[in-house]
Amino acid sequence: MKIKPLGNRVLVKKIEQEERKTPGGIVLPESVKDEKAIRGEVVAVGTAEKIEVKEGDKVLVSAYAGTEVRMGEEKYLLVKTTDILAIIEE
């Protein structure tokens, strides 16, 4: 199955972050983390003319944006381009 975003939407594959622990050794679940942005990789871009990201770009997406989509074991976010905060350059 392949998802092709429409308009100004982008399909982003979530990049899982390392698990975080408290100083006491307790592992914090993803729902408790205080991060305001999610790291991801652009998998597909929509059909709008002026989309600033391309497939393969690493991006930061607002933590509360978009719609989560699962395909098999993978988690994706379908977001509007305005919900992409930055491109990560390594």
N, CA, C and O atoms as a CHARMM CRD file, in Angstrom:
* protein
*
  360
    1    1 MET  N      0.84900  -1.17800   0.00000 PROA 1      0.00000
    2    1 MET  CA     0.00000   0.00000   0.00000 PROA 1      0.00000
    3    1 MET  C      0.89100   1.23600   0.00000 PROA 1      0.00000
    4    1 MET  O      1.92300   1.26600   0.66900 PROA 1      0.00000
    5    2 LYS  N      0.48400   2.26100  -0.75800 PROA 2      0.00000
    6    2 LYS  CA     1.23600   3.50400  -0.84700 PROA 2      0.00000
    7    2 LYS  C      0.28500   4.65800  -0.57700 PROA 2      0.00000
    8    2 LYS  O     -0.84700   4.66100  -1.06100 PROA 2      0.00000
    9    3 ILE  N      0.74100   5.63700   0.19400 PROA 3      0.00000
   10    3 ILE  CA    -0.06900   6.81500   0.48900 PROA 3      0.00000
   11    3 ILE  C      0.50900   7.99600  -0.28000 PROA 3      0.00000
   12    3 ILE  O      1.70400   8.27500  -0.18100 PROA 3      0.00000
   13    4 LYS  N     -0.32800   8.69200  -1.04400 PROA 4      0.00000
   14    4 LYS  CA     0.09600   9.88800  -1.75900 PROA 4      0.00000
   15    4 LYS  C     -0.68200  11.06800  -1.18500 PROA 4      0.00000
   16    4 LYS  O     -1.89100  11.17400  -1.39300 PROA 4      0.00000
   17    5 PRO  N      0.00600  11.95900  -0.46000 PROA 5      0.00000
   18    5 PRO  CA    -0.67000  13.11700   0.12300 PROA 5      0.00000
   19    5 PRO  C     -1.24500  14.03600  -0.95900 PROA 5      0.00000
   20    5 PRO  O     -0.72600  14.09800  -2.07400 PROA 5      0.00000
   21    6 LEU  N     -2.30800  14.73800  -0.61800 PROA 6      0.00000
   22    6 LEU  CA    -2.93300  15.68700  -1.53600 PROA 6      0.00000
   23    6 LEU  C     -2.68700  17.11100  -1.06200 PROA 6      0.00000
   24    6 LEU  O     -2.48800  17.35000   0.12900 PROA 6      0.00000
   25    7 GLY  N     -2.70000  18.05000  -1.99200 PROA 7      0.00000
   26    7 GLY  CA    -2.57200  19.46600  -1.65800 PROA 7      0.00000
   27    7 GLY  C     -1.27100  19.79400  -0.95600 PROA 7      0.00000
   28    7 GLY  O     -0.19200  19.39900  -1.39900 PROA 7      0.00000
   29    8 ASN  N     -1.38600  20.52500   0.14700 PROA 8      0.00000
   30    8 ASN  CA    -0.20200  20.97300   0.88500 PROA 8      0.00000
   31    8 ASN  C      0.15200  20.03500   2.04200 PROA 8      0.00000
   32    8 ASN  O      0.68700  20.47700   3.05900 PROA 8      0.00000
   33    9 ARG  N     -0.14000  18.76400   1.89200 PROA 9      0.00000
   34    9 ARG  CA     0.14500  17.80300   2.96000 PROA 9      0.00000
   35    9 ARG  C      1.41100  17.01200   2.65600 PROA 9      0.00000
   36    9 ARG  O      1.80100  16.84300   1.50100 PROA 9      0.00000
   37   10 VAL  N      2.04000  16.53200   3.72700 PROA 10     0.00000
   38   10 VAL  CA     3.29200  15.78300   3.63900 PROA 10     0.00000
   39   10 VAL  C      3.16800  14.55000   4.52300 PROA 10     0.00000
   40   10 VAL  O      2.63800  14.63400   5.63100 PROA 10     0.00000
   41   11 LEU  N      3.65100  13.40700   4.04400 PROA 11     0.00000
   42   11 LEU  CA     3.67800  12.18000   4.83600 PROA 11     0.00000
   43   11 LEU  C      5.06000  12.06100   5.45800 PROA 11     0.00000
   44   11 LEU  O      6.06800  12.03500   4.75300 PROA 11     0.00000
   45   12 VAL  N      5.10000  11.98800   6.79100 PROA 12     0.00000
   46   12 VAL  CA     6.35100  11.96200   7.54400 PROA 12     0.00000
   47   12 VAL  C      6.42700  10.67300   8.34700 PROA 12     0.00000
   48   12 VAL  O      5.48700  10.32600   9.06400 PROA 12     0.00000
   49   13 LYS  N      7.54300   9.96200   8.22900 PROA 13     0.00000
   50   13 LYS  CA     7.77500   8.76200   9.03300 PROA 13     0.00000
   51   13 LYS  C      8.42300   9.19800  10.33500 PROA 13     0.00000
   52   13 LYS  O      9.45700   9.86700  10.33400 PROA 13     0.00000
   53   14 LYS  N      7.80500   8.81400  11.44800 PROA 14     0.00000
   54   14 LYS  CA     8.35300   9.17600  12.75400 PROA 14     0.00000
   55   14 LYS  C      9.69600   8.49300  12.97200 PROA 14     0.00000
   56   14 LYS  O      9.86200   7.31000  12.67600 PROA 14     0.00000
   57   15 ILE  N     10.64600   9.25200  13.49200 PROA 15     0.00000
   58   15 ILE  CA    11.93400   8.69100  13.88400 PROA 15     0.00000
   59   15 ILE  C     11.87500   8.51000  15.39300 PROA 15     0.00000
   60   15 ILE  O     11.77400   9.47800  16.14700 PROA 15     0.00000
   61   16 GLU  N     11.93900   7.26600  15.81700 PROA 16     0.00000
   62   16 GLU  CA    11.84000   6.98300  17.24700 PROA 16     0.00000
   63   16 GLU  C     13.04700   7.55300  17.98000 PROA 16     0.00000
   64   16 GLU  O     14.19000   7.36800  17.56200 PROA 16     0.00000
   65   17 GLN  N     12.77600   8.24300  19.07000 PROA 17     0.00000
   66   17 GLN  CA    13.83100   8.81700  19.89800 PROA 17     0.00000
   67   17 GLN  C     14.32500   7.76500  20.87900 PROA 17     0.00000
   68   17 GLN  O     13.63300   6.79300  21.18200 PROA 17     0.00000
   69   18 GLU  N     15.53900   7.98500  21.36700 PROA 18     0.00000
   70   18 GLU  CA    16.06900   7.08700  22.39000 PROA 18     0.00000
   71   18 GLU  C     15.17100   7.17300  23.61700 PROA 18     0.00000
   72   18 GLU  O     14.63000   8.23500  23.92400 PROA 18     0.00000
   73   19 GLU  N     15.01300   6.05100  24.31700 PROA 19     0.00000
   74   19 GLU  CA    14.18500   6.10500  25.52200 PROA 19     0.00000
   75   19 GLU  C     14.90700   6.93400  26.57600 PROA 19     0.00000
   76   19 GLU  O     16.12800   6.87600  26.72000 PROA 19     0.00000
   77   20 ARG  N     14.11400   7.70200  27.30200 PROA 20     0.00000
   78   20 ARG  CA    14.68200   8.57400  28.33000 PROA 20     0.00000
   79   20 ARG  C     14.40200   7.97900  29.69300 PROA 20     0.00000
   80   20 ARG  O     13.36100   7.36400  29.92800 PROA 20     0.00000
   81   21 LYS  N     15.35900   8.17900  30.58600 PROA 21     0.00000
   82   21 LYS  CA    15.23000   7.68200  31.95300 PROA 21     0.00000
   83   21 LYS  C     15.39500   8.83200  32.92900 PROA 21     0.00000
   84   21 LYS  O     16.10200   9.80400  32.66400 PROA 21     0.00000
   85   22 THR  N     14.71900   8.69600  34.07200 PROA 22     0.00000
   86   22 THR  CA    14.90700   9.65500  35.14900 PROA 22     0.00000
   87   22 THR  C     16.23300   9.33600  35.83400 PROA 22     0.00000
   88   22 THR  O     16.79800   8.26300  35.61700 PROA 22     0.00000
   89   23 PRO  N     16.73600  10.26000  36.66100 PROA 23     0.00000
   90   23 PRO  CA    17.97100   9.96500  37.39300 PROA 23     0.00000
   91   23 PRO  C     17.86200   8.69700  38.25200 PROA 23     0.00000
   92   23 PRO  O     18.87600   8.07200  38.56400 PROA 23     0.00000
   93   24 GLY  N     16.64000   8.31900  38.63400 PROA 24     0.00000
   94   24 GLY  CA    16.42100   7.11100  39.42500 PROA 24     0.00000
   95   24 GLY  C     16.32600   5.84500  38.58400 PROA 24     0.00000
   96   24 GLY  O     16.19600   4.74900  39.13100 PROA 24     0.00000
   97   25 GLY  N     16.39100   5.98100  37.25300 PROA 25     0.00000
   98   25 GLY  CA    16.38200   4.82100  36.37300 PROA 25     0.00000
   99   25 GLY  C     15.02400   4.43900  35.82200 PROA 25     0.00000
  100   25 GLY  O     14.90100   3.40400  35.16800 PROA 25     0.00000
  101   26 ILE  N     13.99400   5.24700  36.06800 PROA 26     0.00000
  102   26 ILE  CA    12.65600   4.94300  35.56000 PROA 26     0.00000
  103   26 ILE  C     12.57200   5.37300  34.09500 PROA 26     0.00000
  104   26 ILE  O     12.91000   6.50700  33.75400 PROA 26     0.00000
  105   27 VAL  N     12.12000   4.46100  33.23400 PROA 27     0.00000
  106   27 VAL  CA    11.97900   4.76300  31.81100 PROA 27     0.00000
  107   27 VAL  C     10.69400   5.55400  31.60100 PROA 27     0.00000
  108   27 VAL  O      9.62200   5.14500  32.04700 PROA 27     0.00000
  109   28 LEU  N     10.81200   6.69700  30.91500 PROA 28     0.00000
  110   28 LEU  CA     9.64400   7.53500  30.64600 PROA 28     0.00000
  111   28 LEU  C      8.97700   7.09400  29.34800 PROA 28     0.00000
  112   28 LEU  O      9.63900   7.02100  28.31200 PROA 28     0.00000
  113   29 PRO  N      7.67800   6.80000  29.38400 PROA 29     0.00000
  114   29 PRO  CA     6.98600   6.44000  28.14700 PROA 29     0.00000
  115   29 PRO  C      6.86300   7.66400  27.24100 PROA 29     0.00000
  116   29 PRO  O      6.98600   8.79900  27.70300 PROA 29     0.00000
  117   30 GLU  N      6.62200   7.43300  25.96400 PROA 30     0.00000
  118   30 GLU  CA     6.54400   8.51500  24.98800 PROA 30     0.00000
  119   30 GLU  C      5.47500   9.53800  25.35400 PROA 30     0.00000
  120   30 GLU  O      5.64600  10.72500  25.07600 PROA 30     0.00000
  121   31 SER  N      4.38200   9.10700  25.96800 PROA 31     0.00000
  122   31 SER  CA     3.28700  10.01200  26.30700 PROA 31     0.00000
  123   31 SER  C      3.63400  10.98600  27.42400 PROA 31     0.00000
  124   31 SER  O      2.93400  11.98300  27.60100 PROA 31     0.00000
  125   32 VAL  N      4.69500  10.72600  28.18200 PROA 32     0.00000
  126   32 VAL  CA     5.06600  11.57900  29.31000 PROA 32     0.00000
  127   32 VAL  C      6.16200  12.56800  28.93500 PROA 32     0.00000
  128   32 VAL  O      6.37800  13.55100  29.64500 PROA 32     0.00000
  129   33 LYS  N      6.83600  12.32700  27.85900 PROA 33     0.00000
  130   33 LYS  CA     7.94100  13.19300  27.47000 PROA 33     0.00000
  131   33 LYS  C      7.42800  14.60100  27.19700 PROA 33     0.00000
  132   33 LYS  O      6.30400  14.78800  26.73200 PROA 33     0.00000
  133   34 ASP  N      8.26900  15.58400  27.49400 PROA 34     0.00000
  134   34 ASP  CA     7.86300  16.97900  27.37600 PROA 34     0.00000
  135   34 ASP  C      8.30000  17.62900  26.06600 PROA 34     0.00000
  136   34 ASP  O      8.40600  18.85300  25.99500 PROA 34     0.00000
  137   35 GLU  N      8.54800  16.84700  25.05000 PROA 35     0.00000
  138   35 GLU  CA     9.01400  17.39200  23.78500 PROA 35     0.00000
  139   35 GLU  C      7.86300  18.05100  23.03500 PROA 35     0.00000
  140   35 GLU  O      6.74700  17.53300  22.99900 PROA 35     0.00000
  141   36 LYS  N      8.15100  19.18600  22.44800 PROA 36     0.00000
  142   36 LYS  CA     7.13900  19.94600  21.72100 PROA 36     0.00000
  143   36 LYS  C      7.17800  19.66000  20.22300 PROA 36     0.00000
  144   36 LYS  O      6.31000  20.11100  19.47600 PROA 36     0.00000
  145   37 ALA  N      8.20000  18.90000  19.78500 PROA 37     0.00000
  146   37 ALA  CA     8.33200  18.59800  18.35800 PROA 37     0.00000
  147   37 ALA  C      8.72000  17.13900  18.16700 PROA 37     0.00000
  148   37 ALA  O      9.35500  16.53100  19.02900 PROA 37     0.00000
  149   38 ILE  N      8.33000  16.59500  17.03700 PROA 38     0.00000
  150   38 ILE  CA     8.61500  15.20600  16.68300 PROA 38     0.00000
  151   38 ILE  C      9.59300  15.21500  15.51700 PROA 38     0.00000
  152   38 ILE  O      9.43300  15.97800  14.56500 PROA 38     0.00000
  153   39 ARG  N     10.61000  14.35600  15.60300 PROA 39     0.00000
  154   39 ARG  CA    11.54700  14.21000  14.49100 PROA 39     0.00000
  155   39 ARG  C     10.97000  13.20900  13.49900 PROA 39     0.00000
  156   39 ARG  O     10.35800  12.21300  13.88500 PROA 39     0.00000
  157   40 GLY  N     11.17300  13.48800  12.22800 PROA 40     0.00000
  158   40 GLY  CA    10.68000  12.57400  11.21200 PROA 40     0.00000
  159   40 GLY  C     11.41800  12.73000   9.90400 PROA 40     0.00000
  160   40 GLY  O     12.23400  13.63400   9.72500 PROA 40     0.00000
  161   41 GLU  N     11.10900  11.82000   8.98800 PROA 41     0.00000
  162   41 GLU  CA    11.68700  11.86400   7.64500 PROA 41     0.00000
  163   41 GLU  C     10.55000  11.94100   6.63900 PROA 41     0.00000
  164   41 GLU  O      9.59100  11.17300   6.71900 PROA 41     0.00000
  165   42 VAL  N     10.65500  12.86000   5.69800 PROA 42     0.00000
  166   42 VAL  CA     9.62800  13.04000   4.68000 PROA 42     0.00000
  167   42 VAL  C      9.63200  11.82900   3.74600 PROA 42     0.00000
  168   42 VAL  O     10.65400  11.49500   3.14600 PROA 42     0.00000
  169   43 VAL  N      8.47800  11.18000   3.63500 PROA 43     0.00000
  170   43 VAL  CA     8.32700   9.99000   2.80200 PROA 43     0.00000
  171   43 VAL  C      7.64900  10.34100   1.47700 PROA 43     0.00000
  172   43 VAL  O      7.99400   9.78400   0.43500 PROA 43     0.00000
  173   44 ALA  N      6.69100  11.25900   1.51500 PROA 44     0.00000
  174   44 ALA  CA     5.97300  11.66500   0.30500 PROA 44     0.00000
  175   44 ALA  C      5.46100  13.08700   0.48700 PROA 44     0.00000
  176   44 ALA  O      5.15100  13.50800   1.60200 PROA 44     0.00000
  177   45 VAL  N      5.37500  13.82300  -0.61800 PROA 45     0.00000
  178   45 VAL  CA     4.87300  15.19700  -0.56300 PROA 45     0.00000
  179   45 VAL  C      3.62200  15.31800  -1.41800 PROA 45     0.00000
  180   45 VAL  O      3.41500  14.55800  -2.36500 PROA 45     0.00000
  181   46 GLY  N      2.79600  16.28900  -1.06200 PROA 46     0.00000
  182   46 GLY  CA     1.53100  16.49300  -1.75700 PROA 46     0.00000
  183   46 GLY  C      1.68800  17.11800  -3.12900 PROA 46     0.00000
  184   46 GLY  O      2.79400  17.26300  -3.65000 PROA 46     0.00000
  185   47 THR  N      0.55600  17.48100  -3.69700 PROA 47     0.00000
  186   47 THR  CA     0.50400  17.95300  -5.07400 PROA 47     0.00000
  187   47 THR  C      0.56100  19.47100  -5.20500 PROA 47     0.00000
  188   47 THR  O      0.56100  19.98400  -6.32400 PROA 47     0.00000
  189   48 ALA  N      0.60900  20.20100  -4.09600 PROA 48     0.00000
  190   48 ALA  CA     0.67500  21.66500  -4.15900 PROA 48     0.00000
  191   48 ALA  C      1.98100  22.09500  -4.82200 PROA 48     0.00000
  192   48 ALA  O      2.97600  21.37100  -4.78400 PROA 48     0.00000
  193   49 GLU  N      1.96600  23.28100  -5.43000 PROA 49     0.00000
  194   49 GLU  CA     3.12600  23.73100  -6.18800 PROA 49     0.00000
  195   49 GLU  C      4.32200  24.11700  -5.33100 PROA 49     0.00000
  196   49 GLU  O      5.45100  23.76800  -5.67400 PROA 49     0.00000
  197   50 LYS  N      4.11100  24.81700  -4.23900 PROA 50     0.00000
  198   50 LYS  CA     5.23000  25.36500  -3.47300 PROA 50     0.00000
  199   50 LYS  C      5.40700  24.65200  -2.13700 PROA 50     0.00000
  200   50 LYS  O      5.10200  25.21600  -1.08600 PROA 50     0.00000
  201   51 ILE  N      5.89000  23.43400  -2.17400 PROA 51     0.00000
  202   51 ILE  CA     6.19900  22.69600  -0.95100 PROA 51     0.00000
  203   51 ILE  C      7.71100  22.74300  -0.77400 PROA 51     0.00000
  204   51 ILE  O      8.46200  22.34000  -1.66200 PROA 51     0.00000
  205   52 GLU  N      8.15400  23.24200   0.39100 PROA 52     0.00000
  206   52 GLU  CA     9.57300  23.50900   0.61600 PROA 52     0.00000
  207   52 GLU  C     10.38800  22.28500   1.01100 PROA 52     0.00000
  208   52 GLU  O     11.61600  22.36300   1.06400 PROA 52     0.00000
  209   53 VAL  N      9.74700  21.16900   1.28700 PROA 53     0.00000
  210   53 VAL  CA    10.49100  19.96500   1.66500 PROA 53     0.00000
  211   53 VAL  C     10.40000  18.94800   0.53800 PROA 53     0.00000
  212   53 VAL  O      9.51600  19.01900  -0.31500 PROA 53     0.00000
  213   54 LYS  N     11.33600  17.99600   0.55100 PROA 54     0.00000
  214   54 LYS  CA    11.32700  16.94000  -0.46300 PROA 54     0.00000
  215   54 LYS  C     11.50200  15.59900   0.22700 PROA 54     0.00000
  216   54 LYS  O     11.88500  15.53900   1.39500 PROA 54     0.00000
  217   55 GLU  N     11.22500  14.53600  -0.48900 PROA 55     0.00000
  218   55 GLU  CA    11.38900  13.19600   0.06300 PROA 55     0.00000
  219   55 GLU  C     12.81900  13.01100   0.55600 PROA 55     0.00000
  220   55 GLU  O     13.77900  13.38600  -0.11700 PROA 55     0.00000
  221   56 GLY  N     12.94200  12.41900   1.75400 PROA 56     0.00000
  222   56 GLY  CA    14.25300  12.16900   2.33600 PROA 56     0.00000
  223   56 GLY  C     14.70100  13.22600   3.32700 PROA 56     0.00000
  224   56 GLY  O     15.62300  12.97700   4.10400 PROA 56     0.00000
  225   57 ASP  N     14.07000  14.41700   3.32800 PROA 57     0.00000
  226   57 ASP  CA    14.43300  15.46000   4.28900 PROA 57     0.00000
  227   57 ASP  C     14.09000  15.01800   5.70400 PROA 57     0.00000
  228   57 ASP  O     13.05000  14.40100   5.93200 PROA 57     0.00000
  229   58 LYS  N     14.96200  15.33300   6.65000 PROA 58     0.00000
  230   58 LYS  CA    14.68500  15.13600   8.07300 PROA 58     0.00000
  231   58 LYS  C     14.05600  16.43700   8.56900 PROA 58     0.00000
  232   58 LYS  O     14.56900  17.52200   8.29400 PROA 58     0.00000
  233   59 VAL  N     12.94500  16.32700   9.30200 PROA 59     0.00000
  234   59 VAL  CA    12.20400  17.51600   9.71500 PROA 59     0.00000
  235   59 VAL  C     11.77100  17.43500  11.17500 PROA 59     0.00000
  236   59 VAL  O     11.75200  16.36500  11.78400 PROA 59     0.00000
  237   60 LEU  N     11.42300  18.60500  11.71700 PROA 60     0.00000
  238   60 LEU  CA    10.76600  18.70200  13.01700 PROA 60     0.00000
  239   60 LEU  C      9.31900  19.09800  12.76000 PROA 60     0.00000
  240   60 LEU  O      9.04500  20.05200  12.03200 PROA 60     0.00000
  241   61 VAL  N      8.39800  18.35500  13.36700 PROA 61     0.00000
  242   61 VAL  CA     6.96300  18.58700  13.19100 PROA 61     0.00000
  243   61 VAL  C      6.36200  18.88400  14.55500 PROA 61     0.00000
  244   61 VAL  O      6.74000  18.26700  15.55100 PROA 61     0.00000
  245   62 SER  N      5.43700  19.81700  14.60400 PROA 62     0.00000
  246   62 SER  CA     4.74000  20.13100  15.84500 PROA 62     0.00000
  247   62 SER  C      4.15700  18.85100  16.44600 PROA 62     0.00000
  248   62 SER  O      3.54400  18.05000  15.74000 PROA 62     0.00000
  249   63 ALA  N      4.34900  18.66400  17.74700 PROA 63     0.00000
  250   63 ALA  CA     3.96900  17.41400  18.41700 PROA 63     0.00000
  251   63 ALA  C      2.47200  17.11800  18.35000 PROA 63     0.00000
  252   63 ALA  O      2.07200  15.95600  18.42200 PROA 63     0.00000
  253   64 TYR  N      1.65400  18.13800  18.21600 PROA 64     0.00000
  254   64 TYR  CA     0.20500  17.92600  18.24700 PROA 64     0.00000
  255   64 TYR  C     -0.43500  18.08600  16.87200 PROA 64     0.00000
  256   64 TYR  O     -1.65200  18.23500  16.76400 PROA 64     0.00000
  257   65 ALA  N      0.37600  18.05600  15.83500 PROA 65     0.00000
  258   65 ALA  CA    -0.12600  18.29700  14.47900 PROA 65     0.00000
  259   65 ALA  C     -0.41300  16.99900  13.74000 PROA 65     0.00000
  260   65 ALA  O      0.10400  15.93600  14.08500 PROA 65     0.00000
  261   66 GLY  N     -1.23600  17.10900  12.73200 PROA 66     0.00000
  262   66 GLY  CA    -1.43500  16.02000  11.79000 PROA 66     0.00000
  263   66 GLY  C     -2.27600  14.86200  12.28200 PROA 66     0.00000
  264   66 GLY  O     -2.85400  14.88400  13.36900 PROA 66     0.00000
  265   67 THR  N     -2.31800  13.85400  11.43500 PROA 67     0.00000
  266   67 THR  CA    -3.06300  12.63100  11.70200 PROA 67     0.00000
  267   67 THR  C     -2.10200  11.46000  11.67800 PROA 67     0.00000
  268   67 THR  O     -1.36000  11.27900  10.71300 PROA 67     0.00000
  269   68 GLU  N     -2.11400  10.65700  12.74800 PROA 68     0.00000
  270   68 GLU  CA    -1.22900   9.49700  12.78800 PROA 68     0.00000
  271   68 GLU  C     -1.80400   8.38500  11.91600 PROA 68     0.00000
  272   68 GLU  O     -2.99800   8.08700  11.96600 PROA 68     0.00000
  273   69 VAL  N     -0.92900   7.78200  11.11800 PROA 69     0.00000
  274   69 VAL  CA    -1.30300   6.69300  10.22200 PROA 69     0.00000
  275   69 VAL  C     -0.34400   5.54600  10.47100 PROA 69     0.00000
  276   69 VAL  O      0.86600   5.75600  10.56100 PROA 69     0.00000
  277   70 ARG  N     -0.87400   4.32800  10.58300 PROA 70     0.00000
  278   70 ARG  CA    -0.02500   3.14200  10.74500 PROA 70     0.00000
  279   70 ARG  C     -0.11300   2.29100   9.49000 PROA 70     0.00000
  280   70 ARG  O     -1.19100   2.03400   8.95400 PROA 70     0.00000
  281   71 MET  N      1.06200   1.86400   9.04300 PROA 71     0.00000
  282   71 MET  CA     1.13600   0.91400   7.93400 PROA 71     0.00000
  283   71 MET  C      2.06300  -0.18800   8.39900 PROA 71     0.00000
  284   71 MET  O      3.27900  -0.00700   8.45700 PROA 71     0.00000
  285   72 GLY  N      1.48400  -1.33200   8.73000 PROA 72     0.00000
  286   72 GLY  CA     2.28400  -2.41000   9.31000 PROA 72     0.00000
  287   72 GLY  C      2.78700  -1.98700  10.67300 PROA 72     0.00000
  288   72 GLY  O      2.00400  -1.55900  11.52200 PROA 72     0.00000
  289   73 GLU  N      4.08300  -2.10200  10.89000 PROA 73     0.00000
  290   73 GLU  CA     4.69300  -1.72200  12.16500 PROA 73     0.00000
  291   73 GLU  C      5.13000  -0.26000  12.19600 PROA 73     0.00000
  292   73 GLU  O      5.50400   0.24900  13.25200 PROA 73     0.00000
  293   74 GLU  N      5.08800   0.41100  11.06700 PROA 74     0.00000
  294   74 GLU  CA     5.59900   1.78000  10.96500 PROA 74     0.00000
  295   74 GLU  C      4.53200   2.80600  11.33400 PROA 74     0.00000
  296   74 GLU  O      3.34900   2.61800  11.05300 PROA 74     0.00000
  297   75 LYS  N      4.97600   3.91000  11.97700 PROA 75     0.00000
  298   75 LYS  CA     4.09900   5.02000  12.32000 PROA 75     0.00000
  299   75 LYS  C      4.43700   6.20400  11.42800 PROA 75     0.00000
  300   75 LYS  O      5.60300   6.56300  11.26400 PROA 75     0.00000
  301   76 TYR  N      3.40100   6.80300  10.85500 PROA 76     0.00000
  302   76 TYR  CA     3.56700   7.97000  10.00000 PROA 76     0.00000
  303   76 TYR  C      2.65500   9.07800  10.49000 PROA 76     0.00000
  304   76 TYR  O      1.67600   8.82800  11.19400 PROA 76     0.00000
  305   77 LEU  N      2.98400  10.30600  10.11100 PROA 77     0.00000
  306   77 LEU  CA     2.12300  11.45200  10.35200 PROA 77     0.00000
  307   77 LEU  C      1.79100  12.08400   9.01600 PROA 77     0.00000
  308   77 LEU  O      2.67600  12.28900   8.18500 PROA 77     0.00000
  309   78 LEU  N      0.53200  12.39200   8.80500 PROA 78     0.00000
  310   78 LEU  CA     0.09600  13.12900   7.63300 PROA 78     0.00000
  311   78 LEU  C     -0.15300  14.55200   8.11400 PROA 78     0.00000
  312   78 LEU  O     -1.12400  14.80900   8.82500 PROA 78     0.00000
  313   79 VAL  N      0.73400  15.48900   7.72200 PROA 79     0.00000
  314   79 VAL  CA     0.68700  16.85200   8.25400 PROA 79     0.00000
  315   79 VAL  C      0.60300  17.87900   7.13700 PROA 79     0.00000
  316   79 VAL  O      0.97100  17.60900   5.99400 PROA 79     0.00000
  317   80 LYS  N      0.11100  19.06200   7.48600 PROA 80     0.00000
  318   80 LYS  CA     0.14400  20.19000   6.56100 PROA 80     0.00000
  319   80 LYS  C      1.55600  20.77000   6.58200 PROA 80     0.00000
  320   80 LYS  O      2.26300  20.66100   7.58400 PROA 80     0.00000
  321   81 THR  N      1.95800  21.37700   5.48500 PROA 81     0.00000
  322   81 THR  CA     3.30600  21.94500   5.42600 PROA 81     0.00000
  323   81 THR  C      3.52000  23.01100   6.49500 PROA 81     0.00000
  324   81 THR  O      4.65000  23.21600   6.93800 PROA 81     0.00000
  325   82 THR  N      2.46400  23.68800   6.91300 PROA 82     0.00000
  326   82 THR  CA     2.59900  24.72000   7.94400 PROA 82     0.00000
  327   82 THR  C      2.90500  24.12800   9.31500 PROA 82     0.00000
  328   82 THR  O      3.32300  24.85400  10.21600 PROA 82     0.00000
  329   83 ASP  N      2.70300  22.81700   9.49000 PROA 83     0.00000
  330   83 ASP  CA     3.01200  22.15100  10.75800 PROA 83     0.00000
  331   83 ASP  C      4.45700  21.67800  10.82600 PROA 83     0.00000
  332   83 ASP  O      4.90700  21.20200  11.86800 PROA 83     0.00000
  333   84 ILE  N      5.19600  21.80600   9.70900 PROA 84     0.00000
  334   84 ILE  CA     6.61800  21.46000   9.71200 PROA 84     0.00000
  335   84 ILE  C      7.37000  22.67900  10.21500 PROA 84     0.00000
  336   84 ILE  O      7.30900  23.75100   9.61300 PROA 84     0.00000
  337   85 LEU  N      8.08100  22.51000  11.32400 PROA 85     0.00000
  338   85 LEU  CA     8.75100  23.62900  11.97400 PROA 85     0.00000
  339   85 LEU  C     10.11700  23.93000  11.38300 PROA 85     0.00000
  340   85 LEU  O     10.51800  25.09100  11.30100 PROA 85     0.00000
  341   86 ALA  N     10.84300  22.87900  10.96600 PROA 86     0.00000
  342   86 ALA  CA    12.20800  23.07900  10.47500 PROA 86     0.00000
  343   86 ALA  C     12.68700  21.84900   9.72300 PROA 86     0.00000
  344   86 ALA  O     12.16800  20.74700   9.89700 PROA 86     0.00000
  345   87 ILE  N     13.69500  22.06800   8.87800 PROA 87     0.00000
  346   87 ILE  CA    14.41300  20.97600   8.22300 PROA 87     0.00000
  347   87 ILE  C     15.70000  20.77500   9.00900 PROA 87     0.00000
  348   87 ILE  O     16.40100  21.74000   9.31100 PROA 87     0.00000
  349   88 ILE  N     16.01300  19.53300   9.34100 PROA 88     0.00000
  350   88 ILE  CA    17.22500  19.22300  10.10400 PROA 88     0.00000
  351   88 ILE  C     18.35600  18.95800   9.12000 PROA 88     0.00000
  352   88 ILE  O     18.26500  18.06300   8.28000 PROA 88     0.00000
  353   89 GLU  N     19.41500  19.73800   9.23100 PROA 89     0.00000
  354   89 GLU  CA    20.59100  19.54000   8.38500 PROA 89     0.00000
  355   89 GLU  C     21.68900  18.94500   9.24100 PROA 89     0.00000
  356   89 GLU  O     22.08700  19.53200  10.24700 PROA 89     0.00000
  357   90 GLU  N     22.17900  17.78200   8.84600 PROA 90     0.00000
  358   90 GLU  CA    23.21400  17.11500   9.64500 PROA 90     0.00000
  359   90 GLU  C     24.54900  17.19900   8.96300 PROA 90     0.00000
  360   90 GLU  O     25.54200  16.69400   9.48600 PROA 90     0.00000
